[in-house]
Amino acid sequence: MSRHVYPGSAMVGDYLRAAAGLVPIACILAFAPVGAAAAAILAGLALLFGVFGLRTALRHHSRVEMTETGLSASGLLGATIRWTDLDRIKLAYYSTRRDRRDGWMQLELRAGGSVIRLDSRIGGFAELVRRAASAAAACRLQPSPATAANLEALGIGYPGFLVADAAHGARA
């Protein structure tokens, strides 16, 4: 069994972004006279930043345990997925720059109605992805081309996946 958490140092940026949006808006609403329409817009923005901060806190305090039989995430949004019940794997890359040199990955696993989403800031992310890919292959799941490419970018092969090549047809 292995345990994985989001380190505080990885979450500081999200906490700062939430505060940078929420605090000024709250100050404006508390101390400046604004019209009803402006107040509604500002309250909506404050709600968005507040929800983002809450989601950051929930992610930061969640714990993920990986065993031979499955993956379990604790916390308010917790779920448990047995490897043998896995029915979807998605590994997405989100770029923060146009040249795609900076960004993060998100792993989404589904089994029935259970969903676990992990981003690449969690400790041991590559290990989690490697085990999930192995389970997906054992369940004979066919990942999307984007997921297969992202697995390859992490150095994780996926047995049996065919990559389409425009010049040569499909290849293993």
DALIN-V797633 format. One record per backbone hydrogen bond with DSSP energy under -0.5 kcal/mol. CO is the residue of the C=O (numbers start at 0). NH is the residue of the N-H. E is the energy in kcal/mol with one decimal. If there is no record, write none. Layout:
co=[CO/CO]
nh=[NH/NH]
e=[E/E]
This chain:
co=[1/3/4/4/6/6/7/7/10/11/12/13/14/15/16/17/18/20/21/22/23/24/25/26/27/31/34/35/36/37/38/39/40/41/42/43/44/45/46/47/48/49/50/51/52/53/54/55/56/58/61/62/63/64/65/68/69/70/71/72/74/78/80/81/82/87/89/89/91/92/93/96/101/101/103/104/105/105/106/107/108/109/109/110/113/115/117/118/120/121/123/124/125/126/127/128/129/130/131/132/133/134/135/136/140/143/144/145/146/147/148/149/150/151/154/157/160/161/162/164/168/170]
nh=[65/63/6/122/9/10/10/11/14/15/16/17/18/19/20/21/22/24/25/26/27/28/29/30/31/33/38/39/40/41/42/43/44/45/46/47/48/49/50/51/52/53/54/55/56/57/58/59/60/61/5/73/3/71/1/82/66/80/64/78/77/72/70/84/85/109/91/107/105/94/103/99/95/96/93/119/91/107/117/89/115/86/87/113/110/108/106/121/6/124/127/128/129/130/131/132/133/134/135/136/137/138/140/139/142/147/148/149/150/151/152/153/155/154/156/160/162/163/170/168/164/162]
e=[-2.9/-2.6/-0.7/-2.7/-1.1/-0.9/-0.9/-1.2/-2.2/-2.7/-2.3/-2.4/-2.4/-2.8/-1.3/-2.7/-2.4/-1.1/-2.7/-2.4/-2.4/-2.7/-2.2/-2.6/-2.3/-0.6/-2.7/-2.2/-2.2/-2.9/-2.6/-2.0/-2.2/-2.7/-2.3/-2.1/-2.5/-2.6/-2.7/-2.3/-2.3/-2.4/-2.8/-2.1/-2.2/-2.6/-2.5/-2.7/-2.0/-1.1/-0.5/-3.2/-2.9/-2.6/-2.4/-2.3/-3.0/-3.1/-3.1/-1.2/-1.7/-3.3/-2.8/-1.5/-1.1/-2.0/-0.5/-3.0/-2.4/-0.6/-2.2/-1.7/-3.2/-0.9/-3.2/-2.4/-2.6/-0.5/-2.6/-2.1/-2.4/-3.0/-1.4/-2.1/-2.2/-2.6/-3.3/-2.0/-0.6/-1.2/-2.2/-2.7/-2.6/-2.2/-2.3/-2.8/-2.0/-2.3/-2.6/-2.4/-2.1/-1.8/-2.8/-1.3/-0.7/-2.6/-2.4/-2.3/-2.5/-2.3/-2.0/-1.2/-2.9/-1.5/-0.6/-1.6/-0.5/-0.6/-1.4/-1.9/-2.5/-1.9]
